């Protein structure tokens, strides 16, 4: 006989119980009165608006600034960093790869520590560390110093995205999270646009003695300082949960709690005893052994190889099209601006239709067309090749929010969700390691082999997405046919009432 697991504890903490009591009687009953239904819809919109304007600007601004610290080496490279530090293509790629290795190592621990330390303190501390280490890049004088600082930058930045994604999953329902991740994720897209503009302006600052003897150093210093300021704002104003959010009224807090737990653990809501979920290594193992985790992780790995190589090497690609270094900074803005619009639109439609995989396939197909075209266009057709960078940006960045939210949607239980989120983002960031070596300057200006490699990876990502859609559909059929009835009452994603998002 197979070992039968014990039921997991209901995943509602003491602060949630207090919020529920403050909201009065019958909070978990499904209303039949049309007036009550209308009242709840209005209350939902009011709560979401309050949460959105409080947490998304704070976290998006901090992530934008942290992304500056990560990607500004692409701008600094063509403004003298490579020459000043005596970096050849191999040394430059190695330094980027070291960053991603330590970035990956930090992601899963961060997701698991978020609840223990508290989101406000943990995320603010990570942001503060990113700013300090980012500023240190302004003072490196050689290859060893550059590698050391990039190592520490990867270590502190690695925990930020999984921590934010897990935090979002505790603030929004499954049908609301993709568009919020999409809006938030555009911070990384906009970092390319604003990064180019900032790099253009800061690089014009004259040398200041021996310490700040090049414009690219000012890029590192000022952008690191901006990250520190944004982290301080997160510490001051970010709520730890909807149950403790002071900007919500007692009624709103109670109703916000109801929405979240009705979304995934409705059968627990009728129980009188509500206890917080305790950490369990069994939940960590269950998360790691989930097939969907590996399918989405492999797809996201291929996608991140495209995203990171695009962000790091776009200025060089544009420069090789015939533009000057300063002009390349400005022309790099347009692809990111277009990608911002398509990224949010894709995420919003994904939430509205409650579909993840199909939107990923559509966006990946657009990116594949872009890579296939730019790899085979004649070098003399500069404007057509530049146009393809816009198509590529729209495709790859629009694929990310559905992919990130897909695993979160289909994982219930805090520590299983934290495990799958942290592992997916950590494993997928091997794509950053791969992307560091895909665009050597020796392949410019056409980069035929580089574009072809990325295009092949995106084709493989399409295969993984397709398999994941089929797997999730199979689980839903099995639940409908009673094959998961032994998990009734578990309150996690194994329960028959929990439907997998396709």
Secondary structure, DSSP 4 states (H G I P E B T S, - for coil): -PPPPPPPPP---HHHHHHHHHT-TTTTSPP--HHHHHHHHHHHHHHHHHHIIIIIHHHHHHHHHHHHHHHHHHHHIIIIIHHHTT--HHHHHHHHHHHHHHHHHHHHHHHHHHHHH-HHHHHHHHHHHHHHHHHHGGG--SHHHHHHHHHHHHHHHHHHHHHHHHHHHTTS-TTTHHHHHHHHHHHHHHHHHHHHHHHHHHTTSPPBTTTB-SHHHHHHHHHHHHHHHHHHHHHHH--S-GGG-TTS-HHHHHHHHHHHHHHH-GGGTT-S---PPPP-HHHHHHHHT-HHHHHHHHHHHHHHHHHHHHHHHHHHHHHHTT--HHHHHHHHHHHHHHHHHHHHHHHHHHHHHT-SHHHHHHHHHHHHHHHHHHHHS-TT-HHHHHHHHHHHHHHHHHHHHHHHHHHHHT--SHHHHHHHHHHHHHHHTHHHHHHTTT--GGGTTT-HHHHHHHHHHHHHHHHHHHHHHHHHHHHHHHHHTTTTGGGTT--STTSTT-PPP-
